[in-house]
């Protein structure tokens, strides 16, 4: 389950595939991780987040 804390709120978008989990966990670029963090907080669904990612 993708659960993100952002601005004092918790966002849940649904299950995360092993492939996406691996991509996130192995990302080393802090700017990319910050971008993804903002994207997931704005996304209405996991599909929307993955498209923007």
C-alpha contacts under 8 A as a table, 3 or more apart, distances in Angstrom:
res1	aa1	res2	aa2	distance
1	X	12	X	7.01
1	X	13	X	7.06
1	X	14	X	4.90
1	X	15	X	4.08
1	X	16	X	5.73
2	X	11	X	7.87
2	X	12	X	5.57
2	X	13	X	5.52
2	X	14	X	5.55
2	X	15	X	5.99
2	X	16	X	6.00
3	X	10	X	6.61
3	X	11	X	5.48
3	X	12	X	4.56
3	X	13	X	6.83
3	X	14	X	7.94
4	X	10	X	5.53
4	X	11	X	5.09
4	X	12	X	6.62
4	X	37	X	7.67
4	X	40	X	7.42
4	X	41	X	7.06
5	X	8	X	6.44
5	X	9	X	5.57
5	X	10	X	4.56
5	X	11	X	6.43
6	X	9	X	5.35
6	X	10	X	6.42
6	X	11	X	7.64
6	X	37	X	7.97
6	X	41	X	6.54
11	X	40	X	7.97
11	X	41	X	6.44
13	X	44	X	7.36
13	X	45	X	5.36
13	X	46	X	5.17
14	X	45	X	7.61
14	X	46	X	6.31
15	X	46	X	7.94
16	X	20	X	6.36
16	X	21	X	6.30
17	X	20	X	5.32
17	X	21	X	6.15
18	X	21	X	5.03
18	X	22	X	6.02
19	X	22	X	5.20
19	X	23	X	6.25
20	X	23	X	5.00
20	X	24	X	6.22
21	X	24	X	5.26
21	X	25	X	6.04
22	X	25	X	5.11
22	X	26	X	6.00
23	X	26	X	5.48
23	X	27	X	6.15
24	X	27	X	5.38
24	X	33	X	7.68
27	X	30	X	7.99
27	X	32	X	7.72
27	X	33	X	7.16
28	X	33	X	7.93
29	X	32	X	5.38
29	X	33	X	6.45
30	X	33	X	5.05
30	X	34	X	6.15
31	X	34	X	5.07
31	X	35	X	6.17
32	X	35	X	5.05
32	X	36	X	6.23
33	X	36	X	5.10
33	X	37	X	6.12
34	X	37	X	5.03
34	X	38	X	6.38
35	X	38	X	5.30
35	X	39	X	6.18
36	X	39	X	4.90
36	X	40	X	6.06
36	X	53	X	6.45
37	X	40	X	5.39
37	X	41	X	6.43
38	X	41	X	5.23
38	X	42	X	6.49
39	X	42	X	5.24
39	X	43	X	6.04
39	X	49	X	6.28
39	X	52	X	7.12
39	X	53	X	7.50
40	X	43	X	5.11
40	X	49	X	5.63
43	X	46	X	7.19
43	X	48	X	5.74
43	X	49	X	5.40
44	X	48	X	6.50
44	X	49	X	7.76
45	X	48	X	5.23
45	X	49	X	6.44
46	X	49	X	5.07
46	X	50	X	6.15
47	X	50	X	5.13
47	X	51	X	6.23
48	X	51	X	5.25
48	X	52	X	6.36
49	X	52	X	5.22
49	X	53	X	5.98
50	X	53	X	4.97
